[in-house]
């Protein structure tokens, strides 16, 4: 879901640390860039909450709230592209908090 964001950050010159359970997916991500040395794979056991919550040095934290999309009389979840686009816009704008999609009217939210 966030591979587009990781690749965008890599193209912008960031060093990107990617947490994941699948080494294959992490290596596939590195293969999609001309500068794989700036992508670091972090293998973390998701059960080790303390390790997940520890912030690495020089880490920027952003809160991006994921809403939903209303199309006509129906709503749907954000696509991976919409989700990634919202994260990229937040990083690019250097905002600490942002919203991707909408939250109101809450009752219009898809129950899927």
N, C-alpha and C positions, 0 to 999 in steps of 0.2 A: 504494500500500500504506500509506503514512503520511499520506494526506490527512486521515483522521479525527483523527489526532494533531495535525496542524497546525491544523485547525479548532477542536479542543478547546482548544489552547493560546491561540489567538486569542480565544476566548470567555472565557478566564481572564484576559485582559488582557496576555498576552505579545506582544512584537514577534517575529514568526516569519520567519526567512530560509529559503527553500525552494530547494534546489539541484535543477536538472532540465535535461534536454535539450530538452524540449518547451515552448515558450512558450505554446502553446494550452492545455496541461494546467495550467500555472501560472496563466493568466488565468481558466480555469474554476474553479480553487480560490478565487481572489479573489472571483469572482462568487457564491460560496456563503456569504459572510459580510457582515454589515452594517458591518464595519470593515476594508475591504480595504487601507487605508493602513497597517495593522500587519502586512501580509504583504509581504515583499520577495522578489522573484524574483532569484535568482543564476544566471546562465548560466555554467557552468564546463565546460571541455573535460575529460572524464574521463581523458584521456591526460596531463594536467598534474597529476601526483600531488602535487607540492609545494603547489599551490594548494588541492587538496582536503584536505591534511593541516594546513594553516594554520588555527589556531583564531581566529575573530573575537573582538574585545574583548567582555567581558561574556558569554562563552559558557559554559554549563554542559554538561559532558560526562557521559553515562551509558552504562554497558555493560549491554545487555539481551541475554541469551543465549536464542536461540530453540531450543526443543526440539521435541517432537512430542506428539501426543495418543494415548493408548491407549483404544480402544473395543472392549470384549469381547476377542476374540482377535486383533484387528487394530489397526494404528496408522495414523495419517495426519499430514500436515503441518498446522500451524496455519492457520486461516482468516485472512483479512485482518482481520476483526473481533477475533479472539483475539489476533493479533499487535498490533494497535493498542491493544487493552485492556490488554495487558501493559505496553506502553510508557507509557500514561497512568497506570496504577497506580504504576509506578516513579517517574515525575515527581511525581505527587501525594504519594507517600510520601517523596520526596526521598532515595532510595537511590542510591548510586553504582553498585551492581551488582544485577542481579536476573535471575530466570529466568522465562521464559514457556513453559509446557508442562513436559514431563519429559525426562530424559536416560537414565533407567534403567528397565528393562533395555535397554541399547544395542542388543542383537540384535533387539529388538522394533521398532526403527525401520523405517519404511517405506522401501523401496528405490526409490521413485518419483523 
